[in-house]
Amino acid sequence: MTEMITQVPPPAAGATRLPLAGTDHSPQQYLTFLLGGEMFAVGILNVKEIIEYGIVTRIPMTPPFIRGVINLRGSVVPIVDLASRFGKPPSKVSRRTCIVIIEVNEGEERHDLGIIVDAVSEALEIPSSEIEPPPTFGANIRSDFITGMGKVNGRFVIILNVDQVLSVEEISLLSQMAASGTTPEAGTEAGAS
């Protein structure tokens, strides 16, 4: 059984600490986390909870970035290895590895998916004046996966578009291709720019 992580590190200098679940629904609230030495962020309203990495049941014939599923209070939740989804080597599980449960909208439906991250950093607010548009080149991940580049304490934080990164339709298509042994067309692969 997985345990809830209740402690989040203190905010960086100049950042405002926000609760993971609160009444303020400002779109500039983000959960930041580390992945492969880079800082990423997702909108706090998409985050349902953060849990310790536990037992993940592997599912045969799925793309490599789908690590498997977990039982979360009786619900089956797919777990996506975000590093692998971005075309990098699979995440190595360490003491700080977490699963962030994200709610993804697919049309009228909502789905819960877990993403594996190296470590959760903090919940903070990034003013819209400190968010630049996604780069047109040079990013290690597809540009449609990025909502913007937030500036926090002189560093860029990659703000992810979770509805694209965790597109249930695209993941389902890639799973079908993996099961049939076919490969995706150019430009649809997770690591393509």
Contacts in CASP RR format, 6 or more apart in sequence:
PFRMAT RR
TARGET T0000
AUTHOR 0000-0000-0000
METHOD contacts of the structure
MODEL  1
MTEMITQVPPPAAGATRLPLAGTDHSPQQYLTFLLGGEMFAVGILNVKEI
IEYGIVTRIPMTPPFIRGVINLRGSVVPIVDLASRFGKPPSKVSRRTCIV
IIEVNEGEERHDLGIIVDAVSEALEIPSSEIEPPPTFGANIRSDFITGMG
KVNGRFVIILNVDQVLSVEEISLLSQMAASGTTPEAGTEAGAS
2 51 0 8 1.000
2 52 0 8 1.000
2 53 0 8 1.000
2 54 0 8 1.000
2 55 0 8 1.000
2 70 0 8 1.000
2 72 0 8 1.000
2 99 0 8 1.000
3 51 0 8 1.000
3 52 0 8 1.000
4 49 0 8 1.000
4 50 0 8 1.000
4 51 0 8 1.000
5 50 0 8 1.000
5 51 0 8 1.000
5 52 0 8 1.000
5 98 0 8 1.000
5 120 0 8 1.000
8 20 0 8 1.000
8 50 0 8 1.000
8 120 0 8 1.000
8 122 0 8 1.000
8 123 0 8 1.000
9 120 0 8 1.000
9 121 0 8 1.000
9 122 0 8 1.000
10 17 0 8 1.000
10 122 0 8 1.000
11 17 0 8 1.000
11 122 0 8 1.000
11 124 0 8 1.000
12 122 0 8 1.000
12 124 0 8 1.000
12 152 0 8 1.000
12 153 0 8 1.000
13 153 0 8 1.000
14 153 0 8 1.000
15 122 0 8 1.000
15 124 0 8 1.000
15 125 0 8 1.000
15 152 0 8 1.000
15 153 0 8 1.000
16 124 0 8 1.000
16 125 0 8 1.000
17 122 0 8 1.000
17 123 0 8 1.000
17 124 0 8 1.000
18 24 0 8 1.000
18 29 0 8 1.000
18 44 0 8 1.000
18 123 0 8 1.000
18 124 0 8 1.000
18 125 0 8 1.000
19 123 0 8 1.000
20 31 0 8 1.000
20 44 0 8 1.000
20 47 0 8 1.000
20 49 0 8 1.000
20 50 0 8 1.000
20 123 0 8 1.000
25 45 0 8 1.000
26 125 0 8 1.000
27 43 0 8 1.000
27 45 0 8 1.000
27 128 0 8 1.000
28 125 0 8 1.000
28 126 0 8 1.000
28 127 0 8 1.000
28 128 0 8 1.000
28 131 0 8 1.000
29 43 0 8 1.000
29 44 0 8 1.000
29 45 0 8 1.000
29 123 0 8 1.000
29 124 0 8 1.000
29 125 0 8 1.000
30 41 0 8 1.000
30 42 0 8 1.000
30 43 0 8 1.000
30 44 0 8 1.000
30 123 0 8 1.000
30 124 0 8 1.000
30 125 0 8 1.000
30 126 0 8 1.000
30 157 0 8 1.000
30 159 0 8 1.000
31 41 0 8 1.000
31 42 0 8 1.000
31 43 0 8 1.000
31 44 0 8 1.000
31 47 0 8 1.000
31 50 0 8 1.000
31 100 0 8 1.000
31 120 0 8 1.000
31 122 0 8 1.000
31 123 0 8 1.000
32 39 0 8 1.000
32 40 0 8 1.000
32 41 0 8 1.000
32 120 0 8 1.000
32 121 0 8 1.000
32 122 0 8 1.000
32 123 0 8 1.000
32 124 0 8 1.000
32 152 0 8 1.000
32 157 0 8 1.000
33 39 0 8 1.000
33 40 0 8 1.000
33 41 0 8 1.000
33 42 0 8 1.000
33 98 0 8 1.000
33 100 0 8 1.000
33 117 0 8 1.000
33 118 0 8 1.000
33 119 0 8 1.000
33 120 0 8 1.000
33 121 0 8 1.000
34 40 0 8 1.000
34 117 0 8 1.000
34 118 0 8 1.000
34 119 0 8 1.000
34 121 0 8 1.000
35 82 0 8 1.000
35 83 0 8 1.000
35 86 0 8 1.000
35 91 0 8 1.000
35 117 0 8 1.000
35 118 0 8 1.000
36 83 0 8 1.000
36 88 0 8 1.000
36 118 0 8 1.000
37 118 0 8 1.000
38 158 0 8 1.000
39 121 0 8 1.000
39 152 0 8 1.000
39 155 0 8 1.000
39 156 0 8 1.000
39 157 0 8 1.000
39 158 0 8 1.000
40 82 0 8 1.000
40 117 0 8 1.000
40 157 0 8 1.000
40 158 0 8 1.000
40 159 0 8 1.000
40 160 0 8 1.000
41 126 0 8 1.000
41 150 0 8 1.000
41 157 0 8 1.000
41 158 0 8 1.000
41 159 0 8 1.000
41 160 0 8 1.000
42 100 0 8 1.000
42 102 0 8 1.000
42 159 0 8 1.000
42 160 0 8 1.000
42 162 0 8 1.000
43 159 0 8 1.000
43 162 0 8 1.000
44 123 0 8 1.000
46 102 0 8 1.000
46 103 0 8 1.000
46 104 0 8 1.000
46 162 0 8 1.000
47 100 0 8 1.000
47 101 0 8 1.000
47 102 0 8 1.000
47 103 0 8 1.000
48 101 0 8 1.000
48 102 0 8 1.000
48 103 0 8 1.000
48 112 0 8 1.000
49 100 0 8 1.000
49 101 0 8 1.000
50 98 0 8 1.000
50 99 0 8 1.000
50 100 0 8 1.000
50 101 0 8 1.000
50 120 0 8 1.000
51 72 0 8 1.000
51 98 0 8 1.000
51 99 0 8 1.000
51 101 0 8 1.000
52 98 0 8 1.000
52 99 0 8 1.000
53 93 0 8 1.000
53 97 0 8 1.000
53 98 0 8 1.000
53 99 0 8 1.000
53 116 0 8 1.000
54 70 0 8 1.000
54 99 0 8 1.000
55 70 0 8 1.000
56 67 0 8 1.000
56 68 0 8 1.000
56 69 0 8 1.000
56 70 0 8 1.000
56 79 0 8 1.000
57 68 0 8 1.000
57 69 0 8 1.000
57 70 0 8 1.000
58 67 0 8 1.000
58 68 0 8 1.000
59 66 0 8 1.000
59 68 0 8 1.000
59 69 0 8 1.000
61 175 0 8 1.000
61 178 0 8 1.000
61 179 0 8 1.000
62 68 0 8 1.000
62 175 0 8 1.000
62 178 0 8 1.000
62 179 0 8 1.000
63 171 0 8 1.000
63 174 0 8 1.000
63 175 0 8 1.000
63 177 0 8 1.000
63 178 0 8 1.000
64 81 0 8 1.000
64 84 0 8 1.000
64 90 0 8 1.000
65 80 0 8 1.000
65 81 0 8 1.000
65 82 0 8 1.000
65 84 0 8 1.000
65 85 0 8 1.000
65 87 0 8 1.000
65 190 0 8 1.000
66 78 0 8 1.000
66 79 0 8 1.000
66 80 0 8 1.000
66 81 0 8 1.000
66 171 0 8 1.000
66 175 0 8 1.000
67 79 0 8 1.000
67 80 0 8 1.000
67 81 0 8 1.000
67 84 0 8 1.000
67 90 0 8 1.000
67 116 0 8 1.000
68 78 0 8 1.000
68 79 0 8 1.000
69 76 0 8 1.000
69 77 0 8 1.000
69 78 0 8 1.000
69 79 0 8 1.000
70 76 0 8 1.000
70 77 0 8 1.000
70 79 0 8 1.000
70 99 0 8 1.000
70 114 0 8 1.000
71 77 0 8 1.000
72 101 0 8 1.000
72 112 0 8 1.000
75 112 0 8 1.000
77 101 0 8 1.000
77 112 0 8 1.000
77 113 0 8 1.000
77 114 0 8 1.000
78 113 0 8 1.000
78 114 0 8 1.000
78 171 0 8 1.000
79 99 0 8 1.000
79 113 0 8 1.000
79 114 0 8 1.000
79 115 0 8 1.000
79 116 0 8 1.000
80 113 0 8 1.000
80 114 0 8 1.000
80 115 0 8 1.000
80 116 0 8 1.000
80 166 0 8 1.000
80 171 0 8 1.000
81 90 0 8 1.000
81 91 0 8 1.000
81 116 0 8 1.000
82 91 0 8 1.000
82 115 0 8 1.000
82 116 0 8 1.000
82 117 0 8 1.000
82 165 0 8 1.000
83 89 0 8 1.000
83 90 0 8 1.000
83 91 0 8 1.000
83 116 0 8 1.000
84 90 0 8 1.000
84 91 0 8 1.000
84 190 0 8 1.000
85 165 0 8 1.000
85 190 0 8 1.000
86 140 0 8 1.000
86 141 0 8 1.000
86 145 0 8 1.000
86 190 0 8 1.000
86 191 0 8 1.000
87 141 0 8 1.000
87 189 0 8 1.000
87 190 0 8 1.000
87 191 0 8 1.000
88 140 0 8 1.000
91 97 0 8 1.000
91 116 0 8 1.000
91 117 0 8 1.000
91 118 0 8 1.000
93 116 0 8 1.000
94 118 0 8 1.000
96 118 0 8 1.000
96 119 0 8 1.000
97 116 0 8 1.000
97 117 0 8 1.000
97 118 0 8 1.000
97 119 0 8 1.000
98 116 0 8 1.000
98 117 0 8 1.000
98 119 0 8 1.000
98 120 0 8 1.000
99 114 0 8 1.000
99 115 0 8 1.000
99 116 0 8 1.000
99 117 0 8 1.000
100 114 0 8 1.000
100 115 0 8 1.000
100 117 0 8 1.000
100 120 0 8 1.000
101 112 0 8 1.000
101 113 0 8 1.000
101 114 0 8 1.000
102 112 0 8 1.000
102 113 0 8 1.000
102 114 0 8 1.000
102 115 0 8 1.000
102 162 0 8 1.000
102 166 0 8 1.000
103 110 0 8 1.000
103 111 0 8 1.000
103 112 0 8 1.000
104 110 0 8 1.000
104 111 0 8 1.000
104 112 0 8 1.000
104 113 0 8 1.000
104 162 0 8 1.000
104 163 0 8 1.000
104 166 0 8 1.000
104 167 0 8 1.000
104 168 0 8 1.000
105 163 0 8 1.000
106 163 0 8 1.000
106 167 0 8 1.000
106 168 0 8 1.000
106 169 0 8 1.000
109 168 0 8 1.000
111 168 0 8 1.000
113 166 0 8 1.000
113 168 0 8 1.000
115 166 0 8 1.000
124 152 0 8 1.000
126 150 0 8 1.000
126 151 0 8 1.000
126 152 0 8 1.000
126 157 0 8 1.000
126 159 0 8 1.000
130 150 0 8 1.000
130 151 0 8 1.000
130 152 0 8 1.000
131 148 0 8 1.000
131 149 0 8 1.000
131 150 0 8 1.000
131 151 0 8 1.000
131 159 0 8 1.000
132 148 0 8 1.000
132 149 0 8 1.000
132 150 0 8 1.000
132 151 0 8 1.000
132 156 0 8 1.000
133 148 0 8 1.000
133 149 0 8 1.000
134 143 0 8 1.000
134 146 0 8 1.000
134 147 0 8 1.000
134 148 0 8 1.000
134 149 0 8 1.000
135 143 0 8 1.000
135 146 0 8 1.000
135 149 0 8 1.000
136 143 0 8 1.000
137 193 0 8 1.000
138 193 0 8 1.000
139 146 0 8 1.000
139 158 0 8 1.000
139 193 0 8 1.000
141 158 0 8 1.000
141 191 0 8 1.000
141 193 0 8 1.000
142 164 0 8 1.000
142 190 0 8 1.000
142 191 0 8 1.000
142 192 0 8 1.000
142 193 0 8 1.000
143 193 0 8 1.000
144 161 0 8 1.000
144 164 0 8 1.000
145 160 0 8 1.000
145 161 0 8 1.000
145 164 0 8 1.000
145 165 0 8 1.000
146 158 0 8 1.000
146 159 0 8 1.000
146 160 0 8 1.000
146 161 0 8 1.000
147 159 0 8 1.000
147 160 0 8 1.000
147 161 0 8 1.000
148 158 0 8 1.000
148 159 0 8 1.000
149 156 0 8 1.000
149 157 0 8 1.000
149 158 0 8 1.000
149 159 0 8 1.000
150 156 0 8 1.000
150 157 0 8 1.000
150 158 0 8 1.000
150 159 0 8 1.000
151 157 0 8 1.000
170 188 0 8 1.000
173 184 0 8 1.000
174 184 0 8 1.000
174 188 0 8 1.000
174 190 0 8 1.000
177 183 0 8 1.000
177 184 0 8 1.000
186 192 0 8 1.000
END
